[in-house]
Amino acid sequence: MRIAVATANFYFIPFEETLEIIASAGFQNIELDLFWAWNQWNMAQHLRDVPVSQAIQAINRSGLTVTSIHDGGGVLTDCNTTTDYINPNLDAYLDQLGYAPEYIVFHPPHAEGNLDGDWWQYISGEILHALEPYRTCCSHLTLENMPLFEGFTVPLTTPEELYAFACENKLRINVDTTHYAQIGVNLLEAARILKDKIHSVHLSDYIAGRAHVLVGEGELDLPGFMARLDPEISSVVTLECSVSSVNKSDREMNHGEMVERMNLLRARVENLSIGGS
């Protein structure tokens, strides 16, 4: 099992310091989360004003390997077009990285309003057309399960729907453990349904409505989930979780304290086994 760290975990500190913390905690792989913003939502804000070339140079200096790139968006500003679906910087990152990441993570589209099945039947074809060029840019193209958002239509939220869509269109699946917890989907049952399509995982814990909790500090049966994955298919686990503790927010932690929490996280995840081996 290879372990990567999502750079967006540290969106609130400079990008170069993010890489330093990850490397100092003994990790070798990262998921590069691209900056994305729309209305109240933001992701990877530490890359907001950082040129692509500068970010790539920082990664190269750090000695870390980009295992995956997370596009991070998915909101359609116009429900009938995919114009804003792909992150506008994705192509530049792929061009300048110099090697193909193992996988790229995309979200299913979500659009404002209560849209019917005819909308999804139409827009799903447009989404697949938009994704097609990226099949040659990575080893595996993956869709991530998403929770529901009030006022939005979000397709493929059930494991059954996501599995059927992935099979039909030769896609892999990235399972976000928190996202299923947020909508009350049993994680072990989801793993059973999706098993032969799960190529990667966004691993985090969940407790009392709090999302993306440090592994081992929530209520999810993460050992049971990991044991249900197929080690021949699920090759990468990406740690997408806050380093906050019960007593201290990550925003109150200094550099050394965040490295310490990441060391704890690495030790916990290294003790988990894919496929129970």
N, C-alpha and C positions, 0 to 999 in steps of 0.2 A: 504494500500500500504506500503510495506517495502522498505526501501531505503538502498542501499549498496554503498560503494565507491571502485572503482578500485585502487588497490595499485600501479599499473603502472603509475598513474597520477604523482607520485612523484619519478619517476625512477632515478632522478638526485641527490637525497639525500639518506643518509643511510636508510635502511629498517626499523630499529627501530624508527627512527625519523618520518618516514612516518606513522607508526602506532600511534605514539603520537599525530601527527597533526589531524588524522582522529578521534581519541577518544576525543581529546580536543574540537573538534567542535560539539560534541554531537551525533556522529554516533555510531551505535552498530554493524553494519554488514559491511563486506568487501568482495570484490571479490579478491581472491588471484591470481595475474597474475604471471605466471612462467617465469623465464628468458629464453629468446630465442634469437639467433643471426644467421644470415646468410647473408654473403656479406654486403651490405649496410644497411640491416635492423637489428634493435635491439628492444628488449622489456624487460622491468623490469630489467634494467641493475644493479640496486642496489642489486639484488640477484645473480649476476654473480659468486662471490666467497664465497657465504654464504652457509654453509652446510645445508641440509634440516632440520636436527634436531635443529639447531640454529634458523632457521626461524620459525619453529613451536613453539619453546620455547618463542620466542619474541611475537608471536601472543597470546599465552596463558597468558603471563604476561600482555598484553594490555587489556584483557577482551573483545576483539572483537570476533565476530563469523564469521567464513568463510561460507558465504552463497553459494558461487560458486567458482570454480577454472577455470581459463582461460588458456587453453593449449597454445594458442598464436602463434603456428607455422603454418604449412600448406604447406610450400614450399617443393616440391618433388625434391631432388637433382638428382634423376633419374626418369624420367616421367613414367617409367614402373614398379616401385616398391614403396611400402609404407613404406620402411625401416625407413625413417627419418620423417614420418608424425606425429607420436606421440612424445610429449616432453619426453626425456629420464628420466626426474625426476618426471614425473607425478605419477607413481606407488609409489615411495617413499613418496611423499607428501600425497597421499591417505592413505598409510599404517600408517604414523606417526601422521596424523591429529587426529585420534581417533574417528572420527564420519564422517558420510557421508554428503558431501555438498549437497545442494538441487539440484544443477545442475552443469554440466561441459560444458563449451563452447569450441567448436572446430570450426576451419575455414574449408571451403571447400578446397580441394587441389588446388594449383596453380603450374604450371610447365612451364619451359621455352619453347618458340617456339609457333608456330601457329598450335595447334594440333586439329585433327578433331573429329567428333562425335564418331567414333569407339574407339578412345582413352578413352573418357569419359565413354562410355558404359563398357569398360573393367575395368578401374581404379575405377569406382564408386563401383563396387562389391568388390574390394580389400579394399577400404576405409571402407565400411560397415563391412567387416570382421575384420578390425583393431579396429573399434569402439565397436564391439559387447561386449567384456568383461567389458566395462565401464558402460553398462546399469545397472549392479547390484551394481555399486559404487556410485550411486547418484539417486535422485528421477526422474530427467529428463535429457536426453541427448539432447543437443541443437547444431544446426549449425547456425553460424552467417553469415549474408549477407556481401559480400566483394565487394570492388570496383574493377575496372580493373587496371592492372599494365602493363606498356609498356613492350613488349617483352615476356609476359607471357599469357598463357591460363588460364582463371579463370572461372570455371563453376558456374551455379546457381546465376548469377548476377541479373536476373530479378525476381521480386516477384512471377510471375507465375511459373517459373522454380523451384524456391526454395520451393514454396508451394507444387507443385506436388511431388517433391522428398521427402519432409518431410512426406507427407501423405502416400506415397507408402511404406516408410521404418520406419514408426512409430517413427519419430523424432519430437522434438520441435524446435522452431526457436527463436534465439536471434537477435532482430533487433538493428543494430547500425545506429542511425539517421544520423550521419555524412557520413557514407559510401554510403547511398543512395543519399545524397546531392552531393557527389563528382562525381557521374555519372549521375546526372540529373533526378533521379527517384523521382516523387512526393511522399512525405512522407505520406500524407493522403491517397492517392490511394494505396500505399503499405500496410498501416494498414488495409484498407478495404479488400484487397486480402488475407492477411496473418492472419487476426484477430484470427481465432480459433486455430492457431498454435503458436501464440506469447506467450511464457511463460515468457520471460525476455527481458530486454531492456538495451542497452548501450546508455545512454542519454547524448547528447552534442548538442551544437549549431554549426552553420556554417555561415561564412560570407566572401564574396570576395575571395573564394578559401582557406580560412584558416579553417583547420579542428579542431574538438574537442575543440570548444570555450565554455567558461563558459555559462551554461544555462541562457537564457534571454538576452544575449549580441550579438546575431546573428540574422539571418533572417528567421529561421525556425519557422513554426507554431507548436511549441511543445505542447501548450495547446490543439490545435485541434487534434494533434496526440494522446495524452494521452486520450482524450475523446473518441477516437474510439477503444480503447483497451477493451477487455472483462475482467472485474474485477474478474470473476470466474476462469480465466485462467492465466492472466498476474499478477503474484503475486510479482515480484521483479523488481525494477528499480535500475540499477547500474549506478552511475555517473562516466562516463569515459570522463573527460574533464580537460583541463589545468586550473589552477587558475590564469593565467596571466590576467592582465587588459589592457585596451587600452594604458595606460601610463607606465606600468611596467611589465617586463617579470617575470615569476615565478622564474627564476634563480637569479633574483635580489632581491627577497623578503626574509625577515628573517622569522623565525619560527612563530612569532606572526602575521605577515602580512598574511601568508598562512592560519593560523587558522581563521583569520578574513574573508578571502575570502571564506573559506569552510563554515563558519557560514552563510554568505550571500547566498551561493549556497543551503544549507539545507533549509533555509527559503523560497527560491523561489520554490524549488521542492515540499516542503510540501504543497504549495498552488495549485499545479497541482492535478488533480483528474483523476484517471483511470475510464473510462466509464462515465465521466462527472457527477459522483455522488458527 
